[in-house]
């Protein structure tokens, strides 16, 4: 699926010239409109009524789009998008003549497709000739009779697929497939792909109840997500490493499509909420805000260990310095030096930071621990959460509005509420999530309090905390 997870018309499509099981058959990559023209010229007659031509070509486009959008073959380990085998897909004959009427219709509607109201994915618009073969879908010869009786193309489609269908027109053209994440997803990583996988694991869990439900599906990969991934991997005979690598990513998509019946006429469907983006996919020079500040935090830390990366101020402004640092990272790791942040660049920066974070923590001379690189939210657990709770309890002795959470090592609602209050107090975007900026604010204030340098009259009694024992 594409980066936004909404359907776009692919510029090109790879066709396997044979049955999917025929490993010796050739793959050919052709322009999407040319593929549709070829299929239509193989499947229907140019003399059919115009309404019938349009209805059939809409069905051919939507069938194709469903195959590519759901990655039907890619998730099964194949290196193509569709076959030319009519028992599986639709006819495609390399070099086949294209009829003039078909050429005209396809040029008008190649970027349109059928979907059900409320769903996102292109309809699996099954069809058959209606004479020698019948199916739960459009009858090609039946569409001719309907057209001759005055049905419009849309009326023909509703006749066969139901009243709840819509035709999406002028869909954008681009890269349809959402490539697997640039690096394996693991605990602490924030990316829309994490939410995408989490929602799908929860849906798969309805059919496979052994998979634990992720109670707080978000863009952050928590221990709950890890537990669900491990059980999914166990059920489907994969290595139980708890990370969403390439093989796990595609297996999730494969099983999800199966339980939702996305490759059937009557599918459960994919809702808009399941594919909506939560994070900016690209950041450019001139942008401002918390996402820029987080980026600058990572860049500044990386610059300490990579001389090629200039240091930047964490000011939330994507200016010349930030752009120069981003370009330096991109050149270091063989990426196109655009100076803009895309997913590949962000993952590269994050990967480098994780590599140096242990060194940063070990070399830190401060009483509080340096940020460990993992975003913490409801569902997170471990030593970093316990440290965070300890620091928050210290802050609560000075700031009466902060309700101290228990030190449990589990990031629950109490910890989230306390973090939100701290973010409000210190002018940080209120999310309840502990990232590098929130961690720095909490630990910075903790150190001042522990040193007796920051307190409000009557709120802090000057007690000395045994930070070494409590961390």
Backbone torsions as a table, in degrees:
resi	resn	phi	psi	omega
1	UNK	NA	160.8	-176.1
2	UNK	-78.1	170.7	-174.0
3	UNK	-58.4	-34.0	176.8
4	UNK	-85.5	-6.4	179.0
5	UNK	67.2	6.5	173.2
6	UNK	-97.1	147.2	-177.1
7	UNK	-62.2	135.7	168.1
8	UNK	-130.7	156.4	-179.8
9	UNK	-77.0	124.2	-179.6
10	UNK	-70.1	142.5	176.1
11	UNK	-66.0	-39.1	-178.8
12	UNK	-136.7	161.9	178.0
13	UNK	-139.7	140.4	179.9
14	UNK	-99.6	121.6	-175.7
15	UNK	-109.0	132.6	175.7
16	UNK	-91.9	117.8	-174.0
17	UNK	-82.8	67.4	-179.6
18	UNK	160.8	-171.7	176.1
19	UNK	-71.2	153.1	-178.8
20	UNK	-60.2	-29.0	-178.7
21	UNK	-77.2	-12.9	-178.1
22	UNK	-85.8	95.1	-176.5
23	UNK	-70.0	-16.6	-178.3
24	UNK	-88.9	-10.8	-179.2
25	UNK	-68.6	149.7	-175.8
26	UNK	-82.5	148.9	170.8
27	UNK	-101.5	137.9	174.5
28	UNK	-129.2	141.4	177.8
29	UNK	-110.8	124.2	-175.8
30	UNK	-131.5	161.1	174.7
31	UNK	-62.1	141.1	-176.0
32	UNK	-56.3	-48.8	179.9
33	UNK	-60.8	-36.3	179.8
34	UNK	-66.8	-35.8	176.6
35	UNK	-62.8	-46.5	-179.0
36	UNK	-62.8	-41.7	179.1
37	UNK	-61.7	-42.5	179.8
38	UNK	-63.3	-48.4	-179.0
39	UNK	-60.5	-47.3	-177.4
40	UNK	-62.0	-39.1	-179.8
41	UNK	-69.6	-23.7	176.1
42	UNK	-83.8	-27.9	-169.7
43	UNK	-96.9	-32.5	-171.5
44	UNK	-129.5	170.5	-178.2
45	UNK	-101.5	139.0	-177.0
46	UNK	-69.8	-15.0	-178.1
47	UNK	-89.4	-1.3	179.6
48	UNK	-65.0	157.3	177.7
49	UNK	-57.3	150.5	-175.8
50	UNK	-57.2	-42.7	-179.3
51	UNK	-60.8	-38.2	178.4
52	UNK	-68.2	-41.6	177.6
53	UNK	-58.8	-48.4	-178.6
54	UNK	-62.3	-44.8	-178.7
55	UNK	-60.6	-45.3	-179.0
56	UNK	-65.7	-39.8	-179.0
57	UNK	-71.6	-35.7	172.2
58	UNK	-57.7	-42.8	-179.5
59	UNK	-64.8	-42.6	179.6
60	UNK	-62.7	-43.3	179.2
61	UNK	-63.2	-47.0	-176.4
62	UNK	-67.0	-39.7	175.5
63	UNK	-57.5	-47.6	-179.5
64	UNK	-63.1	-45.8	-179.1
65	UNK	-61.8	-37.0	178.2
66	UNK	-63.7	-42.8	179.3
67	UNK	-60.0	-42.9	-176.3
68	UNK	-78.3	-42.8	-177.5
69	UNK	-62.6	-42.0	179.8
70	UNK	-83.3	-1.3	-178.9
71	UNK	52.5	45.2	-173.4
72	UNK	-52.8	-46.3	-178.9
73	UNK	-88.5	-36.0	-179.6
74	UNK	-60.6	-40.4	-179.9
75	UNK	-71.3	-11.2	176.7
76	UNK	-97.7	7.1	175.8
77	UNK	91.5	6.0	178.9
78	UNK	-87.2	158.7	-178.7
79	UNK	-106.8	33.0	177.9
80	UNK	-142.2	169.8	-175.5
81	UNK	-100.1	-28.3	-174.7
82	UNK	-161.0	159.2	178.5
83	UNK	-108.2	169.1	174.7
84	UNK	-98.5	8.5	-177.7
85	UNK	-83.7	116.4	-175.3
86	UNK	-68.8	-16.9	175.6
87	UNK	-71.8	-21.5	180.0
88	UNK	-111.1	-39.9	-173.0
89	UNK	-133.8	-121.6	-178.1
90	UNK	-139.0	163.5	-172.6
91	UNK	-72.3	134.6	172.1
92	UNK	-143.0	121.9	-179.9
93	UNK	-122.4	114.0	-177.6
94	UNK	-57.4	130.3	178.8
95	UNK	84.9	1.0	-179.5
96	UNK	-63.9	140.8	178.5
97	UNK	-65.3	145.4	177.9
98	UNK	-106.1	127.2	-179.2
99	UNK	-72.4	147.1	-178.3
100	UNK	-60.8	-42.3	-179.4
101	UNK	-65.0	-40.0	177.2
102	UNK	-64.1	-43.7	179.7
103	UNK	-56.3	-44.9	-178.5
104	UNK	-64.9	-46.5	-178.0
105	UNK	-65.0	-45.3	-178.0
106	UNK	-63.0	-41.0	178.5
107	UNK	-60.5	-28.4	-179.8
108	UNK	-81.1	-34.9	-169.5
109	UNK	-126.1	13.1	-175.6
110	UNK	-61.1	-23.2	179.3
111	UNK	-101.9	34.0	174.5
112	UNK	-127.1	153.5	178.6
113	UNK	-155.8	167.0	-179.5
114	UNK	-95.6	142.0	171.1
115	UNK	-146.2	162.9	174.4
116	UNK	-85.9	146.6	178.7
117	UNK	-59.0	129.2	-179.6
118	UNK	91.6	-12.9	177.8
119	UNK	-103.0	162.0	-179.9
120	UNK	-102.1	-42.7	-169.2
121	UNK	-70.7	147.3	173.8
122	UNK	-59.9	141.1	-178.4
123	UNK	-64.3	137.8	171.0
124	UNK	-75.4	86.9	-171.1
125	UNK	-84.0	73.5	179.0
126	UNK	-61.7	146.8	178.4
127	UNK	-152.8	162.9	178.1
128	UNK	-154.2	172.8	-174.5
129	UNK	-74.3	-19.7	175.6
130	UNK	83.3	0.3	178.0
131	UNK	-117.2	-70.5	178.8
132	UNK	-77.6	-24.7	176.6
133	UNK	-134.7	145.4	175.9
134	UNK	-127.5	155.8	-177.2
135	UNK	-155.5	172.3	175.4
136	UNK	-84.8	72.1	-178.1
137	UNK	-175.9	-157.0	-175.9
138	UNK	-73.1	135.4	171.6
139	UNK	-95.6	119.7	-176.2
140	UNK	-62.1	-49.7	179.0
141	UNK	-71.0	-31.3	175.6
142	UNK	-63.6	-33.7	179.1
143	UNK	-66.3	-30.1	177.7
144	UNK	-66.1	-45.5	179.7
145	UNK	-62.0	-42.1	179.1
146	UNK	-63.2	-42.5	179.6
147	UNK	-63.1	-40.3	179.2
148	UNK	-66.0	-22.8	178.1
149	UNK	-94.4	12.4	172.0
150	UNK	97.5	3.9	178.4
151	UNK	-70.6	140.2	170.7
152	UNK	-79.3	171.1	177.2
153	UNK	-59.6	-44.0	179.6
154	UNK	-65.1	-38.6	177.7
155	UNK	-63.9	-38.8	176.9
156	UNK	-63.2	-44.4	-179.8
157	UNK	-63.7	-41.5	177.8
158	UNK	-65.3	-36.0	179.4
159	UNK	-58.6	-40.8	-175.4
160	UNK	-93.7	-31.9	-173.8
161	UNK	-108.6	-8.5	177.4
162	UNK	110.1	162.5	-176.9
163	UNK	-75.3	-11.5	-174.3
164	UNK	-93.9	19.3	-179.8
165	UNK	-93.2	155.2	176.1
166	UNK	-132.8	155.2	173.6
167	UNK	-108.2	117.6	176.2
168	UNK	-84.5	123.7	-178.0
169	UNK	-110.3	153.0	175.7
170	UNK	55.0	41.8	175.2
171	UNK	-65.0	146.5	-179.4
172	UNK	-66.6	152.9	177.3
173	UNK	-103.0	134.5	-179.7
174	UNK	-179.0	-153.6	179.0
175	UNK	-87.4	116.7	-173.0
176	UNK	-80.0	-39.2	-173.2
177	UNK	-78.8	134.9	171.0
178	UNK	-88.6	106.8	-179.3
179	UNK	-61.0	154.2	176.4
180	UNK	-56.5	156.2	-178.1
181	UNK	-54.2	147.6	-177.9
182	UNK	-58.3	-23.1	174.2
183	UNK	-144.0	158.2	-179.8
184	UNK	-56.3	141.8	176.8
185	UNK	-82.4	131.8	179.8
186	UNK	-146.2	176.3	-174.9
187	UNK	-52.9	130.2	175.7
188	UNK	98.0	-17.1	-178.6
189	UNK	-77.6	141.1	175.7
190	UNK	-114.8	122.7	179.5
191	UNK	-166.1	150.5	177.6
192	UNK	-60.4	-27.1	178.3
193	UNK	-64.6	-27.8	177.3
194	UNK	-65.7	-46.7	178.2
195	UNK	-63.5	-43.1	178.9
196	UNK	-55.4	-48.4	-178.9
197	UNK	-69.2	-39.5	-178.7
198	UNK	-63.2	-43.9	177.7
199	UNK	-61.5	-38.3	-178.9
200	UNK	-72.3	-37.3	176.6
201	UNK	-63.4	-40.5	177.7
202	UNK	-63.3	-39.5	178.9
203	UNK	-69.5	-41.4	177.8
204	UNK	-60.6	-34.3	-179.4
205	UNK	-61.9	-21.1	176.1
206	UNK	-67.1	-32.6	177.2
207	UNK	-90.5	-24.2	179.9
208	UNK	-126.6	79.9	-171.6
209	UNK	-62.6	-12.0	177.7
210	UNK	-68.4	-21.6	178.8
211	UNK	-74.0	117.3	-177.8
212	UNK	-64.4	140.3	-179.3
213	UNK	-72.2	137.2	173.9
214	UNK	-86.6	111.0	-170.8
215	UNK	-73.4	-27.1	-175.6
216	UNK	-129.9	71.4	-178.8
217	UNK	-65.6	124.4	179.4
218	UNK	-149.8	-170.4	179.3
219	UNK	-77.9	-3.8	-176.2
220	UNK	-101.8	131.0	-179.9
221	UNK	-83.8	104.5	-178.0
222	UNK	-101.1	179.4	176.0
223	UNK	-63.1	-31.5	175.8
224	UNK	-61.8	-44.0	178.1
225	UNK	-61.2	-44.0	-179.8
226	UNK	-59.6	-42.4	-179.6
227	UNK	-64.3	-39.9	178.6
228	UNK	-66.2	-40.6	179.5
229	UNK	-63.9	-44.0	-179.1
230	UNK	-60.8	-43.2	-179.1
231	UNK	-69.0	-38.2	175.3
232	UNK	-59.4	-45.2	-179.8
233	UNK	-63.7	-37.7	179.3
234	UNK	-64.9	-46.4	-177.1
235	UNK	-60.6	-37.8	-174.9
236	UNK	-102.6	22.2	169.5
237	UNK	67.2	35.1	-179.0
238	UNK	-110.0	166.1	175.9
239	UNK	-63.3	127.7	-177.1
240	UNK	-85.7	73.7	179.8
241	UNK	-99.9	-6.4	176.4
242	UNK	74.6	3.4	177.8
243	UNK	-108.8	150.4	177.0
244	UNK	-95.2	90.2	176.0
245	UNK	-90.0	-171.8	-175.3
246	UNK	-59.2	-46.4	-176.6
247	UNK	-66.1	-40.5	179.0
248	UNK	-68.3	-40.6	178.7
249	UNK	-55.0	-50.1	-176.7
250	UNK	-73.8	-29.8	177.0
251	UNK	-68.7	-38.4	176.3
252	UNK	-59.4	-45.9	-179.5
253	UNK	-63.6	-39.7	-179.5
254	UNK	-62.6	-50.0	-177.6
255	UNK	-68.1	-39.7	179.3
256	UNK	-59.9	-46.5	178.3
257	UNK	-60.5	-35.2	-179.8
258	UNK	-68.2	-49.5	-177.0
259	UNK	-70.6	-26.3	177.8
260	UNK	-88.9	-6.7	-179.3
261	UNK	54.9	44.1	-175.9
262	UNK	-69.6	-17.1	-179.9
263	UNK	-104.4	33.7	174.9
264	UNK	-130.6	157.5	-179.7
265	UNK	-59.8	-45.1	180.0
266	UNK	-98.2	74.5	-178.3
267	UNK	-90.1	163.2	175.7
268	UNK	-70.4	-29.5	176.1
269	UNK	88.4	161.0	176.5
270	UNK	-116.2	124.5	-178.3
271	UNK	-84.9	161.7	179.5
272	UNK	-61.1	-35.9	-179.1
273	UNK	-61.9	-30.3	-178.1
274	UNK	-72.5	-17.7	-175.2
275	UNK	-122.1	4.5	-178.2
276	UNK	-72.2	144.2	179.3
277	UNK	-84.5	142.2	178.6
278	UNK	-109.3	-24.0	-176.8
279	UNK	-116.9	153.1	175.1
280	UNK	-66.8	131.2	-178.0
281	UNK	-83.7	-21.3	179.6
282	UNK	-142.6	140.8	173.3
283	UNK	-126.8	138.4	-176.9
284	UNK	-123.6	165.6	172.8
285	UNK	-55.9	135.9	-179.8
286	UNK	104.0	-15.6	179.7
287	UNK	-80.6	157.4	-179.6
288	UNK	-136.7	165.5	173.9
289	UNK	124.8	-175.5	-173.3
290	UNK	-67.0	-33.9	-179.9
291	UNK	-65.4	-35.1	176.8
292	UNK	-67.7	-41.0	179.4
293	UNK	-61.8	-42.8	178.4
294	UNK	-62.6	-44.0	177.1
295	UNK	-57.3	-45.5	-178.7
296	UNK	-64.8	-35.0	177.5
297	UNK	-59.3	-47.9	179.9
298	UNK	-64.9	-42.8	-179.2
299	UNK	-61.5	-42.4	-179.2
300	UNK	-63.5	-41.3	178.8
301	UNK	-65.8	-42.1	-179.8
302	UNK	-64.8	-35.9	-177.1
303	UNK	-62.9	-22.7	179.4
304	UNK	-65.9	-31.5	-173.9
305	UNK	-108.7	-9.5	177.4
306	UNK	-125.6	106.0	-176.2
307	UNK	-61.8	-25.5	-178.6
308	UNK	-70.1	-19.2	-177.0
309	UNK	-97.1	114.1	-180.0
310	UNK	-68.9	147.6	179.1
311	UNK	-73.5	148.8	-180.0
312	UNK	-130.0	154.9	174.7
313	UNK	-83.1	143.9	177.2
314	UNK	-89.2	82.7	-176.8
315	UNK	-118.7	0.7	178.3
316	UNK	75.6	12.8	-178.9
317	UNK	-118.9	120.1	-178.7
318	UNK	-82.7	84.0	-177.3
319	UNK	-105.0	-159.8	-176.9
320	UNK	-61.8	-41.8	-177.9
321	UNK	-63.5	-44.7	-179.9
322	UNK	-64.7	-42.4	179.0
323	UNK	-61.6	-41.2	179.8
324	UNK	-64.4	-39.9	179.1
325	UNK	-66.8	-39.5	178.7
326	UNK	-64.6	-43.7	178.4
327	UNK	-61.0	-39.5	179.5
328	UNK	-62.5	-43.3	176.9
329	UNK	-61.3	-45.6	-178.4
330	UNK	-61.5	-40.9	178.9
331	UNK	-68.9	-36.1	179.0
332	UNK	-61.6	-35.4	-172.2
333	UNK	-112.1	23.0	171.3
334	UNK	70.0	24.0	177.2
335	UNK	-98.3	158.5	179.1
336	UNK	-64.3	123.0	-175.2
337	UNK	-77.2	73.6	-178.1
338	UNK	-85.5	-22.2	-174.8
339	UNK	81.0	-2.3	177.2
340	UNK	-104.0	151.7	-179.4
341	UNK	-94.4	116.2	168.3
342	UNK	-113.6	-177.0	-175.0
343	UNK	-62.7	-40.5	-178.4
344	UNK	-63.6	-40.8	179.8
345	UNK	-68.7	-43.1	-179.6
346	UNK	-63.0	-41.8	178.3
347	UNK	-64.9	-37.1	178.6
348	UNK	-63.7	-44.6	179.0
349	UNK	-62.5	-45.0	-179.1
350	UNK	-63.9	-40.4	179.8
351	UNK	-62.8	-41.5	178.0
352	UNK	-64.4	-43.3	-179.3
353	UNK	-61.2	-43.5	178.3
354	UNK	-59.7	-34.3	179.5
355	UNK	-68.2	-31.4	-177.2
356	UNK	-101.3	-8.5	-174.5
357	UNK	-62.9	-38.2	178.1
358	UNK	-63.8	-38.3	177.6
359	UNK	-65.4	-41.0	179.0
360	UNK	-60.9	-42.9	-177.5
361	UNK	-67.7	-40.6	-178.2
362	UNK	-70.4	-31.2	-176.8
363	UNK	-90.0	-6.4	-177.1
364	UNK	-68.8	132.3	179.8
365	UNK	-95.4	0.3	-178.6
366	UNK	-81.5	163.0	-179.8
367	UNK	-71.4	-34.0	-179.1
368	UNK	-89.5	153.5	179.9
369	UNK	-73.3	146.1	173.8
370	UNK	-72.8	157.9	-178.9
371	UNK	-59.7	132.9	-174.3
372	UNK	-87.1	-3.5	175.6
373	UNK	97.0	-8.4	-178.4
374	UNK	-108.7	127.0	175.2
375	UNK	-65.5	136.5	-178.3
376	UNK	-112.9	133.1	179.5
377	UNK	-151.1	179.6	178.5
378	UNK	-54.8	126.9	-176.1
379	UNK	105.8	-16.4	176.7
380	UNK	-76.3	154.9	177.4
381	UNK	-154.5	165.6	178.0
382	UNK	124.5	-172.7	-175.3
383	UNK	-62.9	-39.4	-179.6
384	UNK	-62.2	-37.3	178.0
385	UNK	-67.1	-42.6	178.5
386	UNK	-61.7	-42.4	176.9
387	UNK	-61.3	-45.3	179.4
388	UNK	-58.1	-45.4	-179.7
389	UNK	-63.0	-37.3	177.0
390	UNK	-64.5	-44.2	179.0
391	UNK	-63.2	-40.6	-179.7
392	UNK	-64.6	-40.3	178.4
393	UNK	-61.3	-35.8	177.2
394	UNK	-66.4	-44.2	178.3
395	UNK	-62.7	-33.6	-177.5
396	UNK	-66.7	-19.6	177.5
397	UNK	-72.8	-17.1	179.3
398	UNK	-106.5	-37.9	-177.3
399	UNK	-106.4	104.9	-174.1
400	UNK	-63.9	-23.4	-177.4
401	UNK	-74.7	-13.6	-179.3
402	UNK	-89.6	116.6	176.6
403	UNK	-83.2	118.2	-174.4
404	UNK	-70.7	127.6	175.4
405	UNK	-80.4	157.5	173.0
406	UNK	-70.5	150.5	178.6
407	UNK	-86.9	92.2	-175.9
408	UNK	-113.2	-17.1	-174.4
409	UNK	79.9	4.4	177.9
410	UNK	-120.6	128.5	-176.2
411	UNK	-84.6	94.6	-179.0
412	UNK	-106.9	-169.6	-178.3
413	UNK	-58.9	-35.3	179.4
414	UNK	-63.3	-44.4	179.4
415	UNK	-66.1	-40.8	179.2
416	UNK	-60.9	-43.8	179.6
417	UNK	-62.9	-41.1	-179.6
418	UNK	-65.2	-41.4	179.1
419	UNK	-63.3	-41.9	178.5
420	UNK	-61.1	-41.1	179.0
421	UNK	-64.2	-41.7	178.7
422	UNK	-64.8	-42.7	178.2
423	UNK	-60.6	-39.9	176.9
424	UNK	-63.4	-43.3	-178.3
425	UNK	-65.5	-37.0	-172.9
426	UNK	-103.0	13.9	174.0
427	UNK	69.4	29.9	177.2
428	UNK	-102.0	144.3	178.7
429	UNK	-51.3	126.0	-173.2
430	UNK	-81.0	108.6	179.7
431	UNK	-127.3	-22.4	-173.5
432	UNK	80.0	2.5	179.5
433	UNK	-103.3	135.4	178.3
434	UNK	-96.7	105.8	173.6
435	UNK	-109.5	-166.3	-175.4
436	UNK	-62.2	-38.4	-177.9
437	UNK	-69.4	-43.2	178.3
438	UNK	-67.5	-41.3	178.4
439	UNK	-60.6	-44.9	179.8
440	UNK	-63.1	-39.8	179.3
441	UNK	-64.5	-43.3	-178.3
442	UNK	-68.1	-48.3	-177.6
443	UNK	-69.2	-33.9	177.5
444	UNK	-63.1	-44.6	178.9
445	UNK	-69.8	-36.4	177.4
446	UNK	-58.1	-44.5	-178.2
447	UNK	-64.4	-38.5	177.4
448	UNK	-64.8	-42.0	179.6
449	UNK	-65.8	-45.2	-179.5
450	UNK	-62.3	-30.1	177.5
451	UNK	-86.5	-1.4	179.6
452	UNK	75.9	19.4	-175.9
453	UNK	-99.8	-9.9	-177.7
454	UNK	-137.5	111.5	174.6
455	UNK	-162.6	155.9	176.0
456	UNK	-98.5	143.5	-176.8
457	UNK	-55.9	128.8	177.6
458	UNK	83.5	-3.0	-177.3
459	UNK	-106.8	-25.6	-175.1
460	UNK	-128.2	122.1	-172.4
461	UNK	-90.5	0.9	177.5
462	UNK	82.8	15.6	178.0
463	UNK	-65.2	146.8	179.8
464	UNK	-97.0	128.6	-179.3
465	UNK	-96.1	137.4	176.2
466	UNK	-82.7	80.4	-173.8
467	UNK	-64.4	-33.5	-178.8
468	UNK	-64.6	-38.1	-177.1
469	UNK	-78.4	-33.1	-171.3
470	UNK	-86.7	-17.6	-178.1
471	UNK	-77.4	NA	NA
